């Protein structure tokens, strides 16, 4: 949670001093929370949530896979067969090449006979 709180503060373009002024906590307390050397109370978590415009759940637990497409991809990719993983990797290579303006020929993996 310490990292999410620090990243949320930075994303809100707030200094630790500004957060301290808004919440009534000391800058030292904000620093300790972001370092993980001080725990956050439930009331403080609600204050941070309101200040940063991020839900308490996301601050406490991180984004859900539906909110984080990269994480959803990682979790889904892990469940695929090796053949499907290779095919997706070829598509990724193709998309990267197109984005970079390079010619790229798709070479599909050889599938085993069923």
FENQUIUR-V840698 format. One record per run of one state. SS is the DSSP state (hx for helix, st for strand, lp for the rest). FROM is the first residue (numbers start at 1). TO is the last residue. If there is no record, write none. Layout:
ss	from	to
SS	FROM	TO
SS	FROM	TO
//
This chain:
ss	from	to
lp	1	1
hx	2	11
lp	12	15
hx	16	23
lp	24	26
hx	27	35
lp	36	41
hx	42	52
lp	53	55
hx	56	61
lp	62	68
hx	69	78
lp	79	81
hx	82	99
lp	100	114
//
